[in-house]
Amino acid sequence: MRIASPPFSAEIDIIDAFAEGPFRGNPAAVTLLEVQPAESWLQQVAMEMNLSETAFLWKQEDGSYRLRWFTPAVEVDLCGHATLASAHYLWDRGLEDPQTVLQFHTRSGLLKAERTEDGRIVLDFPLKPIRPLSLEEHGLAEQIGKILGGVLPAAAATDGDDLILEFSTQETVLSLSPDYALLGALPYRGLLATSRSSEERYDFASRCFFPSLGINEDPVTGSAHCSLLPYWHGKLGQERMTAIQCSPRTGVLHLEKTGDRIRIAGEAVTMLQGRLTHAPA
């Protein structure tokens, strides 16, 4: 007689990360799994969630976690908002003590998260080295002009993966309306558009575009600030800064440079709790 296997069930939450309240910041889906299924199943779940990232966690014998992130199209090497959401998930569901410093093993090495007394979550991430870039010398000026409808930056740089474009005002950054098809054809993963902030509360502002990853505009991109902080540190000389990512949802990030690492702090709000019910094939 065949014994039916128990029904599959895994809790999954949607959490707004880098959000000072509900319906703000960047939503990420987070689930904790007991086994590691095929990558195709993980990608299908991320497609089903259709958020900029879905985070998958597995607890390790030493109490740390394996963490992987998927957009609806691909797996990515580093994601800030879904890591912050993962930490929030573990504490919010009572799976870890709020005093515990969480450790995540990822494609980008060991990442850590801790909770402050005022409720913020602080991530410990690697900084990315950047270098100035001449759009003219690299034959990109004309392409950028077409992508941005004739708007040209005041300066450019790259971290090797993304193109960083600095504009003269935050209003210019807000007004950008890129041609995503043309942007996706650039030899870069994405475009980080940035400027000094026009608001006294913030040191700089940004918007981030990743059509090559299936994300035209990412609401709040923690990992982009691993490049944006050293970019603005080189201009302002500040170790600590507060940044706003001024997508329609907006998000606030509190940043601190510590050697070759960055501390990224923000808040999170659980918006939805549910269950995955279809087992990996």
Helices and strands as residue ranges (DSSP letters): E 10-17, E 26-32, H 39-49, E 53-59, E 65-70, E 75-76, H 80-92, E 102-106, E 109-115, E 121-126, E 131-132, H 141-147, E 155-158, E 162-166, H 170-175, H 180-184, E 190-196, E 204-210, G 211-213, E 215-218, H 225-236, E 240-245, E 251-258, E 261-266, E 268-276
